[in-house]
Amino acid sequence: MQDFRSHYLKPQVLQTAEGSERRVGVELEFAGVSARASAELVRSLFGGTIVEKDPHRFVVKDTRFGEFVCELDSQYVHDAEGDETAIDATDLKVRFRRSLQEIVGDVSALLVPAEVVCPPIACSDLPELAALVTALEEAGACGTRDNMLYAFGAQLNPEISTSSPAYIASVMKAYLLLSPWLRKIIDVDPTRKLTFFADPFPAAYQRKILSPDYWPEMDRLIDDYLADNPTRNRELDMLPLFSHLDDARVQKAIRDPLIKSRPTFHYRLPDARLGDADWSLALEWNRWLAVERLAGDGEKLKAMSAEFVRFDGAGKPKAWAWRASEWLALA
């Protein structure tokens, strides 16, 4: 029997419409290991060259997977993207600013997590990142459950297989159907709930999306999302993908410089529980693939959506979590 904490399943759809293997980006948050030390671990595992952007942000270039970013996860301790003055250490103003950043960053590190942002890698290479998780844990990285003030996430960015609205809508429907089940089995840490890092979708929006006849064209799919979710703080954040598909439409509705356009689903729900023997990156990845499998089963998706609407799963999320588990196990 496979151990889903260590065995990485493969997506049912492994290739994009262009014929290349789908990729996935991973973002890990933790405490106990500095951004600098994290960059050293990345280099030791995957090669490359470390470039210091500021005292709490390091880029590991030319690894065998691409470019990793290791940083303190706070915009207040970093230079602006593209600010070349950060490189000129002879400028007095720059030296003062960087000294201040370092002090603020050192203090902030008590509560603000360090983060490793991995480059998009082929789904078949995802198991390689298990070595990074292990190395971080051995270096003393702490996860969400190690301190009542921690609210750390493990975010996945699976590449879309096609940009068709029907495909994207099917994944969104599948996710809404499984969200209560995912929240139940992940047992999302209360601190992350209180800090609004991965809010559930509004009940009215869930009912709209899961209506049997809701298969809109892309313009309406995006507009409906923006009307009810003008925020990055959703458990499945669609803004990066919709920005990739129609940036002007997204920018008209919400101006947020932290939205990063990319052809991926931005799955923000899982906790990062480094150091917890019952947690792994593989486990969170395999849970995401349950969403993709449901999205690819048109008949089950249709029947389950109809029951969700009839049962009012949006109004009874705890009860629906048990119904969803029965659909997964028995249907």
C-alpha positions in Angstrom: 0.0 0.0 0.0 1.3 3.4 -0.9 2.1 5.9 1.8 0.5 9.2 0.6 2.8 11.2 2.9 5.8 10.1 0.8 4.5 9.0 -2.6 3.7 11.7 -5.1 0.8 10.8 -7.4 0.8 12.0 -11.0 -2.0 14.2 -12.4 -4.4 12.4 -14.7 -3.6 15.2 -17.2 0.2 15.4 -17.3 0.6 17.6 -20.3 -0.5 21.0 -21.4 -2.4 21.7 -24.6 1.0 22.6 -26.2 2.3 19.1 -25.4 4.8 20.0 -22.6 4.7 18.5 -19.2 2.7 20.5 -16.7 4.7 22.2 -14.0 4.0 23.2 -10.4 5.4 25.9 -8.3 5.8 25.5 -4.5 6.0 28.1 -1.8 7.0 27.1 1.8 6.8 29.3 4.9 8.6 28.5 8.2 10.5 29.9 11.1 13.8 28.9 12.7 16.0 29.0 9.6 17.0 32.4 8.0 16.6 33.4 4.4 20.4 33.2 4.0 20.7 29.7 5.5 17.7 28.6 3.3 19.6 29.8 0.2 22.7 27.9 1.3 20.5 24.7 1.6 19.0 25.2 -1.8 22.5 25.6 -3.4 23.8 22.6 -1.6 21.0 20.4 -3.0 20.4 21.9 -6.5 23.5 23.8 -7.3 23.5 27.4 -8.6 24.8 30.8 -7.4 23.5 32.8 -4.5 22.8 36.5 -5.2 22.0 38.8 -2.2 19.3 41.2 -3.1 19.0 42.7 0.4 19.8 41.4 3.9 16.7 39.3 4.0 16.2 38.3 0.4 18.4 35.9 -1.6 18.0 34.5 -5.1 19.6 31.2 -6.0 20.2 31.4 -9.8 21.1 28.7 -12.3 20.0 25.7 -10.2 19.1 22.6 -12.1 15.4 23.6 -11.7 15.7 27.4 -12.2 15.6 30.3 -9.9 14.7 30.0 -6.2 13.9 33.0 -4.0 14.6 32.7 -0.2 13.4 35.7 1.8 11.7 37.0 4.9 8.1 37.2 3.9 7.5 40.9 4.4 7.4 43.7 1.9 8.7 46.1 4.6 12.2 44.7 4.8 12.9 44.5 1.0 13.9 46.8 -1.8 11.4 47.3 -4.5 11.6 44.9 -7.4 14.0 46.2 -10.0 15.6 48.7 -7.6 19.2 48.6 -8.7 20.4 50.9 -6.0 20.3 48.0 -3.7 23.4 46.7 -5.4 25.4 49.9 -4.9 26.7 49.5 -1.4 28.9 52.6 -1.7 26.0 55.0 -1.7 25.5 56.3 1.9 21.7 56.4 1.6 21.6 52.8 0.3 23.9 51.7 3.1 21.7 53.4 5.7 18.5 51.9 4.2 19.9 48.4 4.1 21.1 48.7 7.7 17.6 49.7 8.7 16.1 46.9 6.6 18.4 44.4 8.4 17.4 45.6 11.8 13.7 45.6 11.0 14.1 42.2 9.4 15.9 40.8 12.4 13.1 41.9 14.7 10.3 40.9 12.3 11.8 37.4 11.9 10.4 36.6 15.4 6.9 36.5 13.9 7.2 36.9 10.1 8.0 33.6 8.3 10.9 33.0 6.1 9.8 31.7 2.7 11.3 29.6 -0.1 9.7 30.2 -3.4 10.5 27.4 -5.8 10.6 27.8 -9.6 8.0 26.0 -11.6 9.2 22.4 -12.0 7.8 19.5 -13.9 5.2 17.5 -12.0 7.4 14.4 -12.3 10.2 16.2 -10.6 8.1 17.3 -7.6 9.5 14.5 -5.4 12.9 16.2 -5.6 11.6 18.9 -3.3 11.2 16.4 -0.5 15.0 16.7 0.0 14.6 20.4 0.5 11.8 20.0 3.1 14.0 17.4 4.9 17.0 19.7 4.9 15.0 22.6 6.3 13.6 20.4 9.0 17.1 19.1 9.9 18.3 22.7 10.1 15.6 23.5 12.6 12.7 24.8 10.5 9.5 25.2 12.5 6.0 24.9 11.2 2.6 26.3 12.0 1.9 24.1 15.0 5.2 25.0 16.8 3.9 28.4 18.1 0.4 29.7 18.6 1.4 32.9 16.8 2.6 31.2 13.6 0.4 31.2 10.6 2.5 29.5 7.9 1.2 28.2 4.6 2.4 25.7 2.0 1.1 27.0 -1.4 0.9 25.1 -4.6 0.7 26.6 -8.1 -0.3 23.8 -10.5 -0.1 24.8 -14.1 -3.3 24.7 -16.1 -3.5 22.1 -18.8 -5.6 24.3 -21.1 -7.1 27.8 -21.0 -10.6 26.7 -22.0 -13.3 28.2 -19.8 -15.0 24.8 -19.4 -11.8 23.3 -18.0 -11.2 26.2 -15.6 -14.8 26.2 -14.5 -14.7 22.4 -13.9 -11.7 22.8 -11.6 -13.3 25.6 -9.7 -16.5 23.6 -9.3 -14.5 20.5 -8.1 -12.6 22.7 -5.6 -15.8 24.2 -4.1 -17.3 20.7 -3.8 -14.2 19.4 -1.9 -13.3 22.6 0.0 -15.2 21.6 3.2 -13.6 18.1 3.1 -10.1 19.6 2.5 -10.6 22.0 5.5 -11.7 19.1 7.6 -8.8 16.7 6.8 -6.2 19.4 6.8 -7.5 20.8 10.0 -6.4 24.3 9.1 -4.6 26.0 12.0 -6.9 28.5 13.9 -4.2 31.2 13.6 -4.4 31.1 9.8 -8.2 31.3 9.9 -8.0 34.4 12.2 -5.4 36.1 10.0 -7.5 35.7 6.8 -4.8 34.1 4.7 -7.0 31.6 3.0 -10.7 32.6 3.4 -13.5 30.4 2.0 -15.6 31.6 -0.8 -18.9 33.4 -0.1 -21.9 31.1 0.1 -23.8 33.0 -2.6 -20.8 32.6 -5.0 -20.6 28.9 -4.3 -24.2 28.4 -5.1 -23.8 30.4 -8.4 -20.8 28.5 -9.5 -22.3 25.1 -8.7 -25.5 25.7 -10.5 -25.9 22.9 -13.1 -26.2 25.3 -16.0 -23.2 27.5 -15.0 -20.7 27.0 -17.8 -20.0 30.6 -18.9 -17.6 32.0 -21.4 -14.3 33.4 -20.0 -15.4 37.0 -19.7 -18.3 36.2 -17.5 -16.3 33.6 -15.5 -13.7 36.2 -14.7 -16.3 39.0 -14.0 -18.4 36.8 -11.7 -15.2 35.9 -9.8 -14.1 39.5 -9.4 -17.5 40.7 -8.3 -17.6 38.3 -5.4 -13.9 37.9 -4.7 -12.0 41.1 -5.1 -9.1 39.9 -2.9 -6.1 37.6 -3.0 -7.2 36.0 0.3 -9.1 33.0 -1.0 -8.2 29.4 -0.4 -8.0 28.9 -4.2 -6.8 32.3 -5.4 -7.8 32.7 -9.1 -6.4 36.2 -9.6 -3.0 35.1 -10.9 -4.6 32.9 -13.5 -7.3 35.4 -14.5 -4.6 38.1 -14.7 -2.6 35.9 -17.0 -5.7 35.4 -19.2 -7.1 39.0 -19.2 -5.0 41.3 -17.1 -6.9 44.5 -18.2 -10.1 43.0 -16.9 -8.6 42.1 -13.5 -6.8 45.5 -13.2 -10.0 47.3 -13.8 -11.6 45.6 -10.9 -8.8 45.3 -8.4 -5.4 47.0 -8.3 -3.1 45.0 -6.1 0.7 45.0 -6.9 1.1 41.6 -5.2 -1.0 39.8 -7.8 1.5 37.8 -9.9 0.2 36.9 -13.3 0.8 33.2 -14.1 -0.9 30.3 -15.9 -1.6 28.4 -12.6 -4.2 27.7 -10.0 -3.0 29.3 -6.8 -3.9 26.9 -4.0 -3.3 28.6 -0.7 -5.2 26.4 1.8 -2.6 24.0 3.3 -0.6 24.7 6.4 3.1 24.4 6.3 3.9 22.0 9.2 7.6 21.4 8.8 8.8 19.2 11.6 5.5 17.4 11.9 5.9 13.7 11.2 2.3 13.4 10.0 2.7 16.2 7.4 4.5 16.3 4.0 4.5 18.1 0.8 3.4 14.9 -0.9 0.3 14.7 1.2 -0.8 18.2 0.2 -0.1 17.6 -3.4 -2.1 14.3 -3.4 -5.0 16.1 -1.8 -4.9 18.7 -4.6 -5.0 15.9 -7.2 -8.3 14.7 -5.7 -9.7 18.1 -7.0 -8.3 17.5 -10.4 -9.7 13.9 -10.6 -13.2 15.1 -9.7 -12.9 17.9 -12.3 -12.1 15.3 -14.9 -15.1 13.1 -14.1 -17.9 15.0 -15.8 -20.7 12.7 -14.6 -19.6 12.7 -10.9 -19.0 16.4 -11.0 -22.6 17.0 -12.3 -24.2 14.7 -9.8 -22.2 15.9 -6.9 -23.0 19.6 -7.8 -26.7 18.8 -8.0 -26.6 17.3 -4.5 -24.6 20.2 -3.2 -27.2 22.6 -4.4 -30.1 20.5 -3.1 -28.3 19.9 0.3 -27.2 23.5 0.5 -23.6 22.6 1.1 -22.7 26.3 1.2 -24.9 26.8 4.2 -23.9 23.5 5.9 -20.1 23.2 5.2 -19.4 20.8 8.2 -22.2 18.5 7.2 -21.2 18.7 3.5 -17.6 17.7 4.4 -18.9 14.2 5.4 -21.0 14.0 2.3 -18.0 14.9 0.1 -15.9 12.1 1.8 -18.7 9.6 1.0 -18.6 10.7 -2.7 -14.9 10.3 -2.8 -14.9 6.9 -1.1 -18.1 5.3 -2.4 -19.2 6.9 -5.7 
